[in-house]
Amino acid sequence: MPNGAVPNAKWLEYIPQLDGITQEGLRIENGMARVSHDPGLGINWDWARLDRMAQPKTIKEGT
């Protein structure tokens, strides 16, 4: 599994709000952030949870 940051990085952005809508949170192993081998940014969205949280959009006529 690849590292999520370069070894000499001074900081790593962590967004805890994403933990509730992803299937895996940030993993730290041996002091390094680990990301998935899956294509993309390494974020495995929880689509079922996102669908449950979605709010219907209201379209106003004449706007």
PDBQT receptor file of N, H, CA, C and O in Angstrom, charges set to zero:
ATOM      1  N   MET A   1       0.848  -1.171   0.000  1.00  0.00    +0.000 N 
ATOM      2  CA  MET A   1       0.000   0.000   0.000  1.00  0.00    +0.000 C 
ATOM      3  C   MET A   1       0.896   1.237   0.000  1.00  0.00    +0.000 C 
ATOM      4  O   MET A   1       1.831   1.304   0.797  1.00  0.00    +0.000 OA
ATOM      5  N   PRO A   2       0.640   2.215  -0.866  1.00  0.00    +0.000 N 
ATOM      6  CA  PRO A   2       1.499   3.397  -0.950  1.00  0.00    +0.000 C 
ATOM      7  C   PRO A   2       1.322   4.336   0.242  1.00  0.00    +0.000 C 
ATOM      8  O   PRO A   2       0.307   4.295   0.938  1.00  0.00    +0.000 OA
ATOM      9  N   ASN A   3       2.318   5.175   0.461  1.00  0.00    +0.000 N 
ATOM     10  H   ASN A   3       3.142   5.208  -0.104  1.00  0.00    +0.000 HD
ATOM     11  CA  ASN A   3       2.242   6.199   1.503  1.00  0.00    +0.000 C 
ATOM     12  C   ASN A   3       1.354   7.336   1.031  1.00  0.00    +0.000 C 
ATOM     13  O   ASN A   3       1.246   7.594  -0.168  1.00  0.00    +0.000 OA
ATOM     14  N   GLY A   4       0.718   8.016   1.979  1.00  0.00    +0.000 N 
ATOM     15  H   GLY A   4       0.806   7.807   2.953  1.00  0.00    +0.000 HD
ATOM     16  CA  GLY A   4      -0.154   9.123   1.649  1.00  0.00    +0.000 C 
ATOM     17  C   GLY A   4       0.534  10.473   1.727  1.00  0.00    +0.000 C 
ATOM     18  O   GLY A   4      -0.099  11.494   1.458  1.00  0.00    +0.000 OA
ATOM     19  N   ALA A   5       1.803  10.510   2.086  1.00  0.00    +0.000 N 
ATOM     20  H   ALA A   5       2.316   9.681   2.305  1.00  0.00    +0.000 HD
ATOM     21  CA  ALA A   5       2.538  11.768   2.166  1.00  0.00    +0.000 C 
ATOM     22  C   ALA A   5       4.021  11.469   1.959  1.00  0.00    +0.000 C 
ATOM     23  O   ALA A   5       4.479  10.353   2.203  1.00  0.00    +0.000 OA
ATOM     24  N   VAL A   6       4.745  12.456   1.517  1.00  0.00    +0.000 N 
ATOM     25  H   VAL A   6       4.373  13.362   1.318  1.00  0.00    +0.000 HD
ATOM     26  CA  VAL A   6       6.187  12.268   1.357  1.00  0.00    +0.000 C 
ATOM     27  C   VAL A   6       6.827  12.219   2.745  1.00  0.00    +0.000 C 
ATOM     28  O   VAL A   6       6.335  12.869   3.667  1.00  0.00    +0.000 OA
ATOM     29  N   PRO A   7       7.901  11.469   2.909  1.00  0.00    +0.000 N 
ATOM     30  CA  PRO A   7       8.498  11.295   4.238  1.00  0.00    +0.000 C 
ATOM     31  C   PRO A   7       8.932  12.596   4.920  1.00  0.00    +0.000 C 
ATOM     32  O   PRO A   7       8.942  12.668   6.149  1.00  0.00    +0.000 OA
ATOM     33  N   ASN A   8       9.287  13.619   4.150  1.00  0.00    +0.000 N 
ATOM     34  H   ASN A   8       9.279  13.561   3.151  1.00  0.00    +0.000 HD
ATOM     35  CA  ASN A   8       9.753  14.864   4.773  1.00  0.00    +0.000 C 
ATOM     36  C   ASN A   8       8.662  15.940   4.816  1.00  0.00    +0.000 C 
ATOM     37  O   ASN A   8       8.968  17.116   5.016  1.00  0.00    +0.000 OA
ATOM     38  N   ALA A   9       7.405  15.558   4.634  1.00  0.00    +0.000 N 
ATOM     39  H   ALA A   9       7.156  14.603   4.471  1.00  0.00    +0.000 HD
ATOM     40  CA  ALA A   9       6.313  16.539   4.695  1.00  0.00    +0.000 C 
ATOM     41  C   ALA A   9       6.218  17.114   6.107  1.00  0.00    +0.000 C 
ATOM     42  O   ALA A   9       6.406  16.400   7.092  1.00  0.00    +0.000 OA
ATOM     43  N   LYS A  10       5.925  18.405   6.193  1.00  0.00    +0.000 N 
ATOM     44  H   LYS A  10       5.772  18.985   5.392  1.00  0.00    +0.000 HD
ATOM     45  CA  LYS A  10       5.796  19.039   7.506  1.00  0.00    +0.000 C 
ATOM     46  C   LYS A  10       4.398  18.860   8.080  1.00  0.00    +0.000 C 
ATOM     47  O   LYS A  10       4.214  18.963   9.293  1.00  0.00    +0.000 OA
ATOM     48  N   TRP A  11       3.411  18.594   7.232  1.00  0.00    +0.000 N 
ATOM     49  H   TRP A  11       3.561  18.510   6.246  1.00  0.00    +0.000 HD
ATOM     50  CA  TRP A  11       2.055  18.401   7.715  1.00  0.00    +0.000 C 
ATOM     51  C   TRP A  11       1.280  17.554   6.717  1.00  0.00    +0.000 C 
ATOM     52  O   TRP A  11       1.683  17.398   5.564  1.00  0.00    +0.000 OA
ATOM     53  N   LEU A  12       0.155  17.010   7.182  1.00  0.00    +0.000 N 
ATOM     54  H   LEU A  12      -0.172  17.137   8.118  1.00  0.00    +0.000 HD
ATOM     55  CA  LEU A  12      -0.755  16.217   6.371  1.00  0.00    +0.000 C 
ATOM     56  C   LEU A  12      -2.159  16.689   6.688  1.00  0.00    +0.000 C 
ATOM     57  O   LEU A  12      -2.552  16.732   7.854  1.00  0.00    +0.000 OA
ATOM     58  N   GLU A  13      -2.915  17.043   5.666  1.00  0.00    +0.000 N 
ATOM     59  H   GLU A  13      -2.595  17.008   4.719  1.00  0.00    +0.000 HD
ATOM     60  CA  GLU A  13      -4.281  17.492   5.913  1.00  0.00    +0.000 C 
ATOM     61  C   GLU A  13      -5.169  16.294   6.214  1.00  0.00    +0.000 C 
ATOM     62  O   GLU A  13      -5.204  15.330   5.450  1.00  0.00    +0.000 OA
ATOM     63  N   TYR A  14      -5.873  16.359   7.314  1.00  0.00    +0.000 N 
ATOM     64  H   TYR A  14      -5.844  17.143   7.934  1.00  0.00    +0.000 HD
ATOM     65  CA  TYR A  14      -6.821  15.319   7.717  1.00  0.00    +0.000 C 
ATOM     66  C   TYR A  14      -8.164  15.989   7.914  1.00  0.00    +0.000 C 
ATOM     67  O   TYR A  14      -8.269  16.967   8.654  1.00  0.00    +0.000 OA
ATOM     68  N   ILE A  15      -9.190  15.473   7.261  1.00  0.00    +0.000 N 
ATOM     69  H   ILE A  15      -9.105  14.678   6.660  1.00  0.00    +0.000 HD
ATOM     70  CA  ILE A  15     -10.529  16.053   7.356  1.00  0.00    +0.000 C 
ATOM     71  C   ILE A  15     -11.428  15.029   8.053  1.00  0.00    +0.000 C 
ATOM     72  O   ILE A  15     -11.961  14.137   7.394  1.00  0.00    +0.000 OA
ATOM     73  N   PRO A  16     -11.605  15.140   9.369  1.00  0.00    +0.000 N 
ATOM     74  CA  PRO A  16     -12.363  14.123  10.101  1.00  0.00    +0.000 C 
ATOM     75  C   PRO A  16     -13.823  14.023   9.662  1.00  0.00    +0.000 C 
ATOM     76  O   PRO A  16     -14.448  12.982   9.865  1.00  0.00    +0.000 OA
ATOM     77  N   GLN A  17     -14.375  15.069   9.069  1.00  0.00    +0.000 N 
ATOM     78  H   GLN A  17     -13.867  15.915   8.903  1.00  0.00    +0.000 HD
ATOM     79  CA  GLN A  17     -15.758  15.023   8.599  1.00  0.00    +0.000 C 
ATOM     80  C   GLN A  17     -15.946  13.958   7.516  1.00  0.00    +0.000 C 
ATOM     81  O   GLN A  17     -17.060  13.478   7.312  1.00  0.00    +0.000 OA
ATOM     82  N   LEU A  18     -14.872  13.588   6.823  1.00  0.00    +0.000 N 
ATOM     83  H   LEU A  18     -13.966  13.978   6.988  1.00  0.00    +0.000 HD
ATOM     84  CA  LEU A  18     -14.983  12.572   5.780  1.00  0.00    +0.000 C 
ATOM     85  C   LEU A  18     -15.139  11.174   6.359  1.00  0.00    +0.000 C 
ATOM     86  O   LEU A  18     -15.604  10.274   5.659  1.00  0.00    +0.000 OA
ATOM     87  N   ASP A  19     -14.761  10.965   7.624  1.00  0.00    +0.000 N 
ATOM     88  H   ASP A  19     -14.383  11.696   8.192  1.00  0.00    +0.000 HD
ATOM     89  CA  ASP A  19     -14.870   9.640   8.222  1.00  0.00    +0.000 C 
ATOM     90  C   ASP A  19     -16.300   9.117   8.198  1.00  0.00    +0.000 C 
ATOM     91  O   ASP A  19     -16.511   7.910   8.085  1.00  0.00    +0.000 OA
ATOM     92  N   GLY A  20     -17.279   9.997   8.302  1.00  0.00    +0.000 N 
ATOM     93  H   GLY A  20     -17.109  10.978   8.394  1.00  0.00    +0.000 HD
ATOM     94  CA  GLY A  20     -18.682   9.581   8.318  1.00  0.00    +0.000 C 
ATOM     95  C   GLY A  20     -19.244   9.241   6.956  1.00  0.00    +0.000 C 
ATOM     96  O   GLY A  20     -20.326   8.659   6.872  1.00  0.00    +0.000 OA
ATOM     97  N   ILE A  21     -18.549   9.582   5.890  1.00  0.00    +0.000 N 
ATOM     98  H   ILE A  21     -17.670  10.055   5.958  1.00  0.00    +0.000 HD
ATOM     99  CA  ILE A  21     -19.084   9.333   4.541  1.00  0.00    +0.000 C 
ATOM    100  C   ILE A  21     -18.125   8.525   3.667  1.00  0.00    +0.000 C 
ATOM    101  O   ILE A  21     -18.287   8.453   2.448  1.00  0.00    +0.000 OA
ATOM    102  N   THR A  22     -17.130   7.923   4.305  1.00  0.00    +0.000 N 
ATOM    103  H   THR A  22     -16.999   7.982   5.294  1.00  0.00    +0.000 HD
ATOM    104  CA  THR A  22     -16.214   7.043   3.588  1.00  0.00    +0.000 C 
ATOM    105  C   THR A  22     -16.224   5.674   4.263  1.00  0.00    +0.000 C 
ATOM    106  O   THR A  22     -16.592   5.545   5.431  1.00  0.00    +0.000 OA
ATOM    107  N   GLN A  23     -15.816   4.661   3.511  1.00  0.00    +0.000 N 
ATOM    108  H   GLN A  23     -15.517   4.766   2.563  1.00  0.00    +0.000 HD
ATOM    109  CA  GLN A  23     -15.796   3.315   4.065  1.00  0.00    +0.000 C 
ATOM    110  C   GLN A  23     -14.551   3.052   4.891  1.00  0.00    +0.000 C 
ATOM    111  O   GLN A  23     -14.535   2.143   5.720  1.00  0.00    +0.000 OA
ATOM    112  N   GLU A  24     -13.515   3.833   4.674  1.00  0.00    +0.000 N 
ATOM    113  H   GLU A  24     -13.528   4.571   3.999  1.00  0.00    +0.000 HD
ATOM    114  CA  GLU A  24     -12.267   3.693   5.435  1.00  0.00    +0.000 C 
ATOM    115  C   GLU A  24     -11.790   5.078   5.839  1.00  0.00    +0.000 C 
ATOM    116  O   GLU A  24     -11.811   6.011   5.036  1.00  0.00    +0.000 OA
ATOM    117  N   GLY A  25     -11.364   5.204   7.074  1.00  0.00    +0.000 N 
ATOM    118  H   GLY A  25     -11.346   4.446   7.726  1.00  0.00    +0.000 HD
ATOM    119  CA  GLY A  25     -10.800   6.467   7.520  1.00  0.00    +0.000 C 
ATOM    120  C   GLY A  25      -9.310   6.518   7.216  1.00  0.00    +0.000 C 
ATOM    121  O   GLY A  25      -8.759   5.603   6.604  1.00  0.00    +0.000 OA
ATOM    122  N   LEU A  26      -8.676   7.571   7.640  1.00  0.00    +0.000 N 
ATOM    123  H   LEU A  26      -9.124   8.315   8.138  1.00  0.00    +0.000 HD
ATOM    124  CA  LEU A  26      -7.233   7.717   7.465  1.00  0.00    +0.000 C 
ATOM    125  C   LEU A  26      -6.518   6.645   8.274  1.00  0.00    +0.000 C 
ATOM    126  O   LEU A  26      -6.809   6.448   9.454  1.00  0.00    +0.000 OA
ATOM    127  N   ARG A  27      -5.587   5.958   7.639  1.00  0.00    +0.000 N 
ATOM    128  H   ARG A  27      -5.351   6.117   6.680  1.00  0.00    +0.000 HD
ATOM    129  CA  ARG A  27      -4.808   4.922   8.322  1.00  0.00    +0.000 C 
ATOM    130  C   ARG A  27      -3.383   5.402   8.491  1.00  0.00    +0.000 C 
ATOM    131  O   ARG A  27      -2.752   5.869   7.543  1.00  0.00    +0.000 OA
ATOM    132  N   ILE A  28      -2.885   5.282   9.709  1.00  0.00    +0.000 N 
ATOM    133  H   ILE A  28      -3.397   4.903  10.479  1.00  0.00    +0.000 HD
ATOM    134  CA  ILE A  28      -1.498   5.621  10.003  1.00  0.00    +0.000 C 
ATOM    135  C   ILE A  28      -0.787   4.330  10.390  1.00  0.00    +0.000 C 
ATOM    136  O   ILE A  28      -1.225   3.626  11.300  1.00  0.00    +0.000 OA
ATOM    137  N   GLU A  29       0.311   4.018   9.700  1.00  0.00    +0.000 N 
ATOM    138  H   GLU A  29       0.667   4.590   8.961  1.00  0.00    +0.000 HD
ATOM    139  CA  GLU A  29       1.120   2.843  10.020  1.00  0.00    +0.000 C 
ATOM    140  C   GLU A  29       2.579   3.271  10.072  1.00  0.00    +0.000 C 
ATOM    141  O   GLU A  29       3.083   3.898   9.141  1.00  0.00    +0.000 OA
ATOM    142  N   ASN A  30       3.248   2.933  11.152  1.00  0.00    +0.000 N 
ATOM    143  H   ASN A  30       2.839   2.423  11.909  1.00  0.00    +0.000 HD
ATOM    144  CA  ASN A  30       4.659   3.292  11.325  1.00  0.00    +0.000 C 
ATOM    145  C   ASN A  30       4.903   4.784  11.107  1.00  0.00    +0.000 C 
ATOM    146  O   ASN A  30       5.919   5.183  10.539  1.00  0.00    +0.000 OA
ATOM    147  N   GLY A  31       3.956   5.597  11.567  1.00  0.00    +0.000 N 
ATOM    148  H   GLY A  31       3.130   5.272  12.029  1.00  0.00    +0.000 HD
ATOM    149  CA  GLY A  31       4.106   7.046  11.460  1.00  0.00    +0.000 C 
ATOM    150  C   GLY A  31       3.842   7.624  10.082  1.00  0.00    +0.000 C 
ATOM    151  O   GLY A  31       4.134   8.795   9.842  1.00  0.00    +0.000 OA
ATOM    152  N   MET A  32       3.291   6.820   9.164  1.00  0.00    +0.000 N 
ATOM    153  H   MET A  32       3.054   5.868   9.359  1.00  0.00    +0.000 HD
ATOM    154  CA  MET A  32       3.019   7.301   7.805  1.00  0.00    +0.000 C 
ATOM    155  C   MET A  32       1.549   7.102   7.451  1.00  0.00    +0.000 C 
ATOM    156  O   MET A  32       0.943   6.098   7.823  1.00  0.00    +0.000 OA
ATOM    157  N   ALA A  33       0.981   8.068   6.727  1.00  0.00    +0.000 N 
ATOM    158  H   ALA A  33       1.474   8.884   6.425  1.00  0.00    +0.000 HD
ATOM    159  CA  ALA A  33      -0.381   7.933   6.225  1.00  0.00    +0.000 C 
ATOM    160  C   ALA A  33      -0.369   6.914   5.093  1.00  0.00    +0.000 C 
ATOM    161  O   ALA A  33       0.510   6.934   4.232  1.00  0.00    +0.000 OA
ATOM    162  N   ARG A  34      -1.357   6.026   5.109  1.00  0.00    +0.000 N 
ATOM    163  H   ARG A  34      -2.071   6.011   5.809  1.00  0.00    +0.000 HD
ATOM    164  CA  ARG A  34      -1.443   4.985   4.088  1.00  0.00    +0.000 C 
ATOM    165  C   ARG A  34      -2.713   5.199   3.273  1.00  0.00    +0.000 C 
ATOM    166  O   ARG A  34      -3.768   5.522   3.819  1.00  0.00    +0.000 OA
ATOM    167  N   VAL A  35      -2.598   5.015   1.973  1.00  0.00    +0.000 N 
ATOM    168  H   VAL A  35      -1.741   4.752   1.530  1.00  0.00    +0.000 HD
ATOM    169  CA  VAL A  35      -3.753   5.161   1.087  1.00  0.00    +0.000 C 
ATOM    170  C   VAL A  35      -3.962   3.857   0.330  1.00  0.00    +0.000 C 
ATOM    171  O   VAL A  35      -3.095   2.983   0.299  1.00  0.00    +0.000 OA
ATOM    172  N   SER A  36      -5.115   3.755  -0.266  1.00  0.00    +0.000 N 
ATOM    173  H   SER A  36      -5.819   4.465  -0.241  1.00  0.00    +0.000 HD
ATOM    174  CA  SER A  36      -5.518   2.561  -0.987  1.00  0.00    +0.000 C 
ATOM    175  C   SER A  36      -4.800   2.445  -2.334  1.00  0.00    +0.000 C 
ATOM    176  O   SER A  36      -4.289   3.430  -2.866  1.00  0.00    +0.000 OA
ATOM    177  N   HIS A  37      -4.772   1.233  -2.870  1.00  0.00    +0.000 N 
ATOM    178  H   HIS A  37      -5.188   0.433  -2.438  1.00  0.00    +0.000 HD
ATOM    179  CA  HIS A  37      -4.259   1.005  -4.226  1.00  0.00    +0.000 C 
ATOM    180  C   HIS A  37      -5.320   1.303  -5.282  1.00  0.00    +0.000 C 
ATOM    181  O   HIS A  37      -5.021   1.337  -6.476  1.00  0.00    +0.000 OA
ATOM    182  N   ASP A  38      -6.548   1.518  -4.845  1.00  0.00    +0.000 N 
ATOM    183  H   ASP A  38      -6.791   1.491  -3.875  1.00  0.00    +0.000 HD
ATOM    184  CA  ASP A  38      -7.634   1.769  -5.788  1.00  0.00    +0.000 C 
ATOM    185  C   ASP A  38      -7.356   3.020  -6.603  1.00  0.00    +0.000 C 
ATOM    186  O   ASP A  38      -6.674   3.929  -6.127  1.00  0.00    +0.000 OA
ATOM    187  N   PRO A  39      -7.878   3.081  -7.837  1.00  0.00    +0.000 N 
ATOM    188  CA  PRO A  39      -7.666   4.278  -8.657  1.00  0.00    +0.000 C 
ATOM    189  C   PRO A  39      -8.302   5.512  -8.025  1.00  0.00    +0.000 C 
ATOM    190  O   PRO A  39      -9.226   5.404  -7.219  1.00  0.00    +0.000 OA
ATOM    191  N   GLY A  40      -7.810   6.653  -8.390  1.00  0.00    +0.000 N 
ATOM    192  H   GLY A  40      -7.060   6.742  -9.045  1.00  0.00    +0.000 HD
ATOM    193  CA  GLY A  40      -8.349   7.909  -7.881  1.00  0.00    +0.000 C 
ATOM    194  C   GLY A  40      -7.515   8.448  -6.734  1.00  0.00    +0.000 C 
ATOM    195  O   GLY A  40      -6.308   8.217  -6.667  1.00  0.00    +0.000 OA
ATOM    196  N   LEU A  41      -8.162   9.161  -5.839  1.00  0.00    +0.000 N 
ATOM    197  H   LEU A  41      -9.143   9.348  -5.893  1.00  0.00    +0.000 HD
ATOM    198  CA  LEU A  41      -7.478   9.815  -4.729  1.00  0.00    +0.000 C 
ATOM    199  C   LEU A  41      -7.305   8.923  -3.516  1.00  0.00    +0.000 C 
ATOM    200  O   LEU A  41      -6.768   9.364  -2.500  1.00  0.00    +0.000 OA
ATOM    201  N   GLY A  42      -7.751   7.672  -3.600  1.00  0.00    +0.000 N 
ATOM    202  H   GLY A  42      -8.188   7.314  -4.426  1.00  0.00    +0.000 HD
ATOM    203  CA  GLY A  42      -7.655   6.779  -2.459  1.00  0.00    +0.000 C 
ATOM    204  C   GLY A  42      -8.802   6.941  -1.484  1.00  0.00    +0.000 C 
ATOM    205  O   GLY A  42      -8.723   6.470  -0.349  1.00  0.00    +0.000 OA
ATOM    206  N   ILE A  43      -9.874   7.605  -1.913  1.00  0.00    +0.000 N 
ATOM    207  H   ILE A  43      -9.939   7.987  -2.835  1.00  0.00    +0.000 HD
ATOM    208  CA  ILE A  43     -11.050   7.781  -1.068  1.00  0.00    +0.000 C 
ATOM    209  C   ILE A  43     -12.108   6.786  -1.516  1.00  0.00    +0.000 C 
ATOM    210  O   ILE A  43     -12.515   6.788  -2.678  1.00  0.00    +0.000 OA
ATOM    211  N   ASN A  44     -12.557   5.935  -0.595  1.00  0.00    +0.000 N 
ATOM    212  H   ASN A  44     -12.227   5.934   0.349  1.00  0.00    +0.000 HD
ATOM    213  CA  ASN A  44     -13.582   4.949  -0.889  1.00  0.00    +0.000 C 
ATOM    214  C   ASN A  44     -14.898   5.455  -0.296  1.00  0.00    +0.000 C 
ATOM    215  O   ASN A  44     -15.206   5.183   0.864  1.00  0.00    +0.000 OA
ATOM    216  N   TRP A  45     -15.669   6.189  -1.096  1.00  0.00    +0.000 N 
ATOM    217  H   TRP A  45     -15.418   6.410  -2.038  1.00  0.00    +0.000 HD
ATOM    218  CA  TRP A  45     -16.905   6.814  -0.626  1.00  0.00    +0.000 C 
ATOM    219  C   TRP A  45     -17.919   5.760  -0.205  1.00  0.00    +0.000 C 
ATOM    220  O   TRP A  45     -17.986   4.685  -0.802  1.00  0.00    +0.000 OA
ATOM    221  N   ASP A  46     -18.700   6.061   0.809  1.00  0.00    +0.000 N 
ATOM    222  H   ASP A  46     -18.646   6.935   1.294  1.00  0.00    +0.000 HD
ATOM    223  CA  ASP A  46     -19.814   5.215   1.232  1.00  0.00    +0.000 C 
ATOM    224  C   ASP A  46     -21.060   5.765   0.537  1.00  0.00    +0.000 C 
ATOM    225  O   ASP A  46     -21.785   6.592   1.091  1.00  0.00    +0.000 OA
ATOM    226  N   TRP A  47     -21.291   5.289  -0.683  1.00  0.00    +0.000 N 
ATOM    227  H   TRP A  47     -20.703   4.617  -1.133  1.00  0.00    +0.000 HD
ATOM    228  CA  TRP A  47     -22.365   5.838  -1.519  1.00  0.00    +0.000 C 
ATOM    229  C   TRP A  47     -23.739   5.628  -0.904  1.00  0.00    +0.000 C 
ATOM    230  O   TRP A  47     -24.599   6.499  -1.040  1.00  0.00    +0.000 OA
ATOM    231  N   ALA A  48     -23.979   4.508  -0.235  1.00  0.00    +0.000 N 
ATOM    232  H   ALA A  48     -23.281   3.801  -0.125  1.00  0.00    +0.000 HD
ATOM    233  CA  ALA A  48     -25.278   4.271   0.404  1.00  0.00    +0.000 C 
ATOM    234  C   ALA A  48     -25.536   5.314   1.490  1.00  0.00    +0.000 C 
ATOM    235  O   ALA A  48     -26.643   5.841   1.591  1.00  0.00    +0.000 OA
ATOM    236  N   ARG A  49     -24.532   5.611   2.292  1.00  0.00    +0.000 N 
ATOM    237  H   ARG A  49     -23.632   5.183   2.209  1.00  0.00    +0.000 HD
ATOM    238  CA  ARG A  49     -24.688   6.631   3.342  1.00  0.00    +0.000 C 
ATOM    239  C   ARG A  49     -24.901   8.008   2.728  1.00  0.00    +0.000 C 
ATOM    240  O   ARG A  49     -25.729   8.780   3.211  1.00  0.00    +0.000 OA
ATOM    241  N   LEU A  50     -24.169   8.318   1.676  1.00  0.00    +0.000 N 
ATOM    242  H   LEU A  50     -23.496   7.691   1.283  1.00  0.00    +0.000 HD
ATOM    243  CA  LEU A  50     -24.354   9.603   0.999  1.00  0.00    +0.000 C 
ATOM    244  C   LEU A  50     -25.769   9.733   0.433  1.00  0.00    +0.000 C 
ATOM    245  O   LEU A  50     -26.376  10.801   0.512  1.00  0.00    +0.000 OA
ATOM    246  N   ASP A  51     -26.294   8.641  -0.140  1.00  0.00    +0.000 N 
ATOM    247  H   ASP A  51     -25.801   7.773  -0.204  1.00  0.00    +0.000 HD
ATOM    248  CA  ASP A  51     -27.671   8.674  -0.657  1.00  0.00    +0.000 C 
ATOM    249  C   ASP A  51     -28.671   8.939   0.459  1.00  0.00    +0.000 C 
ATOM    250  O   ASP A  51     -29.625   9.694   0.274  1.00  0.00    +0.000 OA
ATOM    251  N   ARG A  52     -28.457   8.314   1.629  1.00  0.00    +0.000 N 
ATOM    252  H   ARG A  52     -27.682   7.700   1.780  1.00  0.00    +0.000 HD
ATOM    253  CA  ARG A  52     -29.373   8.529   2.764  1.00  0.00    +0.000 C 
ATOM    254  C   ARG A  52     -29.291   9.964   3.282  1.00  0.00    +0.000 C 
ATOM    255  O   ARG A  52     -30.283  10.494   3.782  1.00  0.00    +0.000 OA
ATOM    256  N   MET A  53     -28.135  10.592   3.170  1.00  0.00    +0.000 N 
ATOM    257  H   MET A  53     -27.329  10.161   2.764  1.00  0.00    +0.000 HD
ATOM    258  CA  MET A  53     -27.948  11.948   3.681  1.00  0.00    +0.000 C 
ATOM    259  C   MET A  53     -28.383  13.027   2.694  1.00  0.00    +0.000 C 
ATOM    260  O   MET A  53     -28.546  14.187   3.071  1.00  0.00    +0.000 OA
ATOM    261  N   ALA A  54     -28.569  12.648   1.436  1.00  0.00    +0.000 N 
ATOM    262  H   ALA A  54     -28.437  11.705   1.129  1.00  0.00    +0.000 HD
ATOM    263  CA  ALA A  54     -28.872  13.631   0.394  1.00  0.00    +0.000 C 
ATOM    264  C   ALA A  54     -30.184  14.348   0.673  1.00  0.00    +0.000 C 
ATOM    265  O   ALA A  54     -31.156  13.741   1.123  1.00  0.00    +0.000 OA
ATOM    266  N   GLN A  55     -30.197  15.632   0.404  1.00  0.00    +0.000 N 
ATOM    267  H   GLN A  55     -29.407  16.125   0.039  1.00  0.00    +0.000 HD
ATOM    268  CA  GLN A  55     -31.389  16.447   0.564  1.00  0.00    +0.000 C 
ATOM    269  C   GLN A  55     -31.997  16.712  -0.819  1.00  0.00    +0.000 C 
ATOM    270  O   GLN A  55     -31.268  17.022  -1.762  1.00  0.00    +0.000 OA
ATOM    271  N   PRO A  56     -33.314  16.595  -0.948  1.00  0.00    +0.000 N 
ATOM    272  CA  PRO A  56     -33.913  16.885  -2.258  1.00  0.00    +0.000 C 
ATOM    273  C   PRO A  56     -33.741  18.354  -2.604  1.00  0.00    +0.000 C 
ATOM    274  O   PRO A  56     -33.842  19.232  -1.747  1.00  0.00    +0.000 OA
ATOM    275  N   LYS A  57     -33.480  18.598  -3.877  1.00  0.00    +0.000 N 
ATOM    276  H   LYS A  57     -33.399  17.885  -4.573  1.00  0.00    +0.000 HD
ATOM    277  CA  LYS A  57     -33.337  19.984  -4.331  1.00  0.00    +0.000 C 
ATOM    278  C   LYS A  57     -34.715  20.529  -4.702  1.00  0.00    +0.000 C 
ATOM    279  O   LYS A  57     -35.531  19.843  -5.318  1.00  0.00    +0.000 OA
ATOM    280  N   THR A  58     -34.944  21.754  -4.317  1.00  0.00    +0.000 N 
ATOM    281  H   THR A  58     -34.281  22.311  -3.817  1.00  0.00    +0.000 HD
ATOM    282  CA  THR A  58     -36.193  22.434  -4.657  1.00  0.00    +0.000 C 
ATOM    283  C   THR A  58     -35.917  23.449  -5.748  1.00  0.00    +0.000 C 
ATOM    284  O   THR A  58     -35.031  24.293  -5.616  1.00  0.00    +0.000 OA
ATOM    285  N   ILE A  59     -36.670  23.363  -6.816  1.00  0.00    +0.000 N 
ATOM    286  H   ILE A  59     -37.389  22.677  -6.924  1.00  0.00    +0.000 HD
ATOM    287  CA  ILE A  59     -36.506  24.307  -7.928  1.00  0.00    +0.000 C 
ATOM    288  C   ILE A  59     -37.700  25.260  -7.904  1.00  0.00    +0.000 C 
ATOM    289  O   ILE A  59     -38.855  24.841  -7.969  1.00  0.00    +0.000 OA
ATOM    290  N   LYS A  60     -37.387  26.546  -7.810  1.00  0.00    +0.000 N 
ATOM    291  H   LYS A  60     -36.449  26.886  -7.757  1.00  0.00    +0.000 HD
ATOM    292  CA  LYS A  60     -38.443  27.563  -7.796  1.00  0.00    +0.000 C 
ATOM    293  C   LYS A  60     -38.676  28.038  -9.219  1.00  0.00    +0.000 C 
ATOM    294  O   LYS A  60     -37.732  28.329  -9.954  1.00  0.00    +0.000 OA
ATOM    295  N   GLU A  61     -39.944  28.112  -9.598  1.00  0.00    +0.000 N 
ATOM    296  H   GLU A  61     -40.710  27.876  -9.001  1.00  0.00    +0.000 HD
ATOM    297  CA  GLU A  61     -40.249  28.602 -10.943  1.00  0.00    +0.000 C 
ATOM    298  C   GLU A  61     -39.984  30.094 -11.023  1.00  0.00    +0.000 C 
ATOM    299  O   GLU A  61     -40.211  30.839 -10.070  1.00  0.00    +0.000 OA
ATOM    300  N   GLY A  62     -39.498  30.511 -12.189  1.00  0.00    +0.000 N 
ATOM    301  H   GLY A  62     -39.315  29.906 -12.963  1.00  0.00    +0.000 HD
ATOM    302  CA  GLY A  62     -39.248  31.923 -12.417  1.00  0.00    +0.000 C 
ATOM    303  C   GLY A  62     -37.927  32.427 -11.895  1.00  0.00    +0.000 C 
ATOM    304  O   GLY A  62     -37.704  33.637 -11.853  1.00  0.00    +0.000 OA
ATOM    305  N   THR A  63     -37.043  31.533 -11.495  1.00  0.00    +0.000 N 
ATOM    306  H   THR A  63     -37.224  30.550 -11.530  1.00  0.00    +0.000 HD
ATOM    307  CA  THR A  63     -35.742  32.003 -10.997  1.00  0.00    +0.000 C 
ATOM    308  C   THR A  63     -34.674  31.700 -11.988  1.00  0.00    +0.000 C 
ATOM    309  O   THR A  63     -33.507  32.017 -11.754  1.00  0.00    +0.000 OA
TER     310      THR A  63
